[in-house]
Amino acid sequence: MDWKFAYAIGFHPWEDTDQEFFQSLASLLEREEQGRAPSFGRALDIGTGSAIWGIELAKRGWEVTGADLVEKALDRARERVEASSGAADCP
């Protein structure tokens, strides 16, 4: 898939949150977080896209770094981070 082209034309269905996947991820994270206080550790979100999952991890108390090769995706990620936290720490 040409990710740059997909973002350029506004085609990014992978940004739709899949509730089944989210529940599986939440269960895994709960197991890792149990009995511990934030920060739970570092997470590297490779191919972050618009940072949907990275933002969810950060909300839970993880230190997240997102990386992507598509500048438009990173622009969307920065916007989402700013909207979710009010203060983005995105280079």
C-alpha positions as CSV (number, residue, x, y, z in Angstrom):
1,M,0.0,0.0,0.0
2,D,1.2,3.5,-0.7
3,W,0.6,5.1,2.7
4,K,1.4,8.7,1.5
5,F,-1.2,8.4,-1.3
6,A,-3.8,6.9,1.1
7,Y,-3.4,9.8,3.5
8,A,-3.3,12.3,0.6
9,I,-6.8,11.2,-0.6
10,G,-8.1,10.8,3.0
11,F,-8.3,7.0,2.9
12,H,-7.3,5.7,6.3
13,P,-9.8,3.1,7.6
14,W,-7.2,1.7,9.9
15,E,-7.9,4.7,12.1
16,D,-11.3,3.4,13.0
17,T,-11.0,1.8,16.4
18,D,-11.8,-1.8,16.4
19,Q,-13.5,-2.5,19.8
20,E,-12.5,-6.2,19.8
21,F,-8.8,-5.3,19.3
22,F,-9.1,-2.5,21.9
23,Q,-10.5,-4.9,24.5
24,S,-7.7,-7.4,23.8
25,L,-5.1,-4.6,24.1
26,A,-6.7,-3.3,27.3
27,S,-6.6,-6.7,28.9
28,L,-2.9,-7.1,28.0
29,L,-2.1,-3.7,29.4
30,E,-4.1,-4.2,32.6
31,R,-2.1,-7.4,33.2
32,E,1.1,-5.4,32.8
33,E,0.0,-2.5,34.9
34,Q,-1.5,-4.4,37.8
35,G,0.0,-3.5,41.1
36,R,2.2,-0.8,39.6
37,A,2.0,3.0,39.5
38,P,2.5,5.1,36.4
39,S,4.7,5.6,34.5
40,F,4.5,2.0,33.4
41,G,7.3,2.2,31.0
42,R,8.1,3.2,27.5
43,A,6.2,2.2,24.4
44,L,7.3,2.7,20.8
45,D,4.4,3.0,18.4
46,I,6.0,2.2,15.0
47,G,3.8,3.2,12.1
48,T,1.8,5.3,14.5
49,G,-0.4,6.9,11.8
50,S,-2.5,9.4,13.5
51,A,-1.5,8.1,17.0
52,I,-4.8,6.5,18.0
53,W,-3.2,3.7,20.0
54,G,-0.3,5.8,21.2
55,I,-2.7,8.3,22.8
56,E,-4.6,5.5,24.5
57,L,-1.3,4.2,26.0
58,A,-0.3,7.7,27.1
59,K,-3.7,8.2,28.8
60,R,-3.1,5.0,30.8
61,G,0.3,6.3,32.0
62,W,2.8,4.9,29.4
63,E,5.6,7.1,27.9
64,V,4.9,6.8,24.2
65,T,7.0,7.7,21.2
66,G,5.3,7.4,17.8
67,A,7.1,7.1,14.5
68,D,5.8,7.2,11.0
69,L,7.2,7.9,7.5
70,V,4.2,9.7,6.3
71,E,4.2,13.4,7.2
72,K,0.5,13.9,6.7
73,A,-0.1,11.0,9.2
74,L,2.2,12.7,11.7
75,D,0.4,16.0,11.2
76,R,-2.8,14.2,12.1
77,A,-1.1,12.6,15.1
78,R,0.1,16.0,16.4
79,E,-3.4,17.4,16.1
80,R,-4.9,14.4,18.0
81,V,-2.2,14.7,20.7
82,E,-2.9,18.4,21.1
83,A,-6.7,17.8,21.2
84,S,-6.4,15.0,23.8
85,S,-3.9,16.6,26.2
86,G,-4.0,20.3,25.4
87,A,-0.2,20.4,25.3
88,A,1.6,18.3,22.7
89,D,5.1,17.1,23.1
90,C,5.5,16.3,19.4
91,P,8.6,17.4,17.5
